[in-house]
Amino acid sequence: FTSGFIILEFATTLPELFVGINSALTNNRSLSLGNIIGSNIADLTLVLGIVILAGRGIKIKSKVIRKDSFYMLLIAALPIFLMLDHTLSRLDGAILLIVFIVYIFKMNKERKKFGKIINHATVYKMFNNIALFIFSIILLLLSSNFVVKFGVNLAHDLNVPLILIGLFLIALGTSIPELVLGIRSALTGHKELSIGNLVGAVAINSTLVLGITALIKPILTHYTIFITSAFFMLGACLLFLLFVHFDKKITIKQGLILLLFY
């Protein structure tokens, strides 16, 4: 159950990771920064709002998810603090990766408290799943090249900062895995799984993805747009935190509020 949860969280952040690596290698790092902030905002507002409407509200029974939502807020704020000097350096990237390792270790420790019966798959089904997973990763890697290339071209054509393209356009595309998983989880009666995955996705985006991108090449960007969008991201995290902690459920009305916030 623990391995599955971590694999799901990691898998749904692969689009952001591949876009980040390609952005760094092609010297378009601000595209990745915009993508991460935009994806985090979209995950906690647009995606979560749609999932809540699909599931007709979500009850938060797990104390772990409520605790993780607080850690998520702190982790999402860390890159903003590190960017106060207007640069996310290689040292900052290393700090983010260390935080990611600590987060995964902590999450693995907490998830062991859960018990879950697992239906063991046949060898054929296991290898089939692994093959499909690897094939999908290759497709993601190839498509990320086109995403970065045409994202840069679009920014030039519209004469706008690259970070804006990442914030609004690319972020929507890279948030689709979370949306699909969230809707499927809500419709099959595993609503809390979708919430846990979104919390984990925001944490992994803010640490692993930004950390690797910054390690390849330090990130510089349009600071005013960054700080404005970053505060919107923190606002989305805080709104989510309040809903989860005080109501212990997210209602349809609150789902609509999240959509309007987006």
Residue pairs with C-beta under 8 A, 6 or more apart in sequence:
1 111
1 114
1 115
1 116
1 118
2 108
2 111
2 112
2 114
5 107
5 111
5 193
5 196
5 197
5 200
6 104
6 107
6 108
6 111
6 200
8 181
8 193
8 197
8 200
9 196
9 197
9 200
9 201
9 204
10 204
11 133
11 177
12 177
12 178
12 181
12 197
12 201
13 201
13 204
13 205
13 208
13 209
14 137
14 140
14 177
15 140
15 144
15 173
15 174
15 176
15 177
16 32
16 35
16 36
16 39
16 174
16 205
16 209
17 208
17 209
17 212
18 140
18 141
18 144
19 31
19 32
19 35
19 144
19 147
19 148
19 170
19 174
20 32
20 35
20 36
20 209
20 210
20 212
20 213
21 144
21 212
21 213
21 216
22 144
22 145
22 147
22 148
23 29
23 30
23 31
23 32
23 35
23 148
23 213
24 32
24 212
24 213
24 214
24 216
24 217
25 216
25 217
26 148
26 149
26 152
27 217
28 148
28 151
28 152
28 162
29 213
29 214
29 217
29 218
29 219
29 220
29 221
30 161
30 162
30 163
30 166
30 219
30 220
30 221
30 222
31 148
31 151
31 152
31 155
31 162
31 163
31 165
31 166
31 170
32 166
32 209
32 210
32 213
32 219
33 88
33 163
33 166
33 210
33 213
33 219
33 221
33 226
34 162
34 163
34 164
34 165
34 166
34 167
34 170
34 171
34 221
34 225
34 226
34 229
35 166
35 167
35 170
35 171
35 174
36 79
36 166
36 205
36 206
36 209
36 210
37 166
37 167
37 171
37 226
37 229
37 230
37 233
38 166
38 167
38 168
38 170
38 171
38 172
38 229
39 171
39 174
39 175
39 201
39 205
40 76
40 201
40 202
40 205
40 206
40 233
40 236
40 237
41 171
41 229
41 232
41 233
41 236
41 262
42 171
42 172
42 175
42 262
43 175
43 178
43 198
43 201
43 202
44 198
44 202
44 236
44 237
44 239
44 240
44 258
45 236
45 239
45 258
45 259
45 261
45 262
46 172
46 175
46 258
46 259
46 262
47 175
47 178
47 179
47 182
47 198
48 182
48 195
48 198
48 240
48 250
48 255
48 258
49 255
49 256
49 258
49 259
49 262
50 179
50 182
50 183
50 255
50 259
51 58
51 179
51 182
51 183
51 185
51 186
51 191
51 194
51 198
51 255
52 58
52 186
52 250
52 251
52 252
52 254
52 255
52 258
53 252
53 255
53 256
54 182
54 183
54 186
54 187
55 186
55 187
55 191
55 194
56 252
57 249
57 250
57 251
57 252
57 255
58 186
58 191
58 192
58 194
58 195
58 249
58 250
59 191
59 192
59 248
59 249
60 66
60 192
60 195
60 244
60 248
60 249
60 250
61 192
61 248
62 192
62 196
64 110
64 111
64 113
64 196
65 192
65 195
65 196
65 199
65 244
66 244
66 245
66 248
67 110
68 107
68 110
68 196
68 199
68 200
68 203
69 199
69 240
69 241
69 244
69 245
70 241
70 245
71 103
71 106
71 203
72 199
72 202
72 203
72 237
72 241
73 234
73 237
73 238
73 241
75 99
75 103
75 202
75 203
75 206
75 207
76 202
76 203
76 206
76 233
76 234
76 237
77 234
77 237
78 95
78 96
78 99
78 206
78 207
79 88
79 92
79 96
79 206
79 210
79 230
80 227
80 230
80 234
82 88
82 92
82 95
82 96
83 92
83 219
83 223
83 226
83 230
86 220
86 223
87 218
87 219
87 220
88 210
88 214
88 218
88 219
89 214
89 218
90 214
90 215
90 218
92 214
92 218
93 210
93 211
93 212
93 213
93 214
93 215
93 218
94 211
94 215
95 211
96 206
96 207
96 208
96 210
96 211
96 214
97 207
97 208
97 211
97 212
97 215
99 207
99 211
100 203
100 204
100 207
100 208
100 211
103 203
103 204
103 207
107 200
121 129
147 170
147 173
151 162
151 165
151 166
151 169
151 170
152 162
152 165
154 165
154 169
155 161
155 162
155 164
155 165
158 165
161 221
161 222
161 225
162 221
163 221
163 222
163 225
163 226
163 229
164 225
167 225
167 229
178 197
178 198
178 201
181 193
181 194
181 197
182 194
182 197
182 198
183 194
185 191
185 193
185 194
185 197
186 194
195 244
195 250
202 237
210 219
213 219
235 261
236 258
236 261
236 262
239 257
239 258
239 261
240 258
243 250
243 254
244 250
247 254
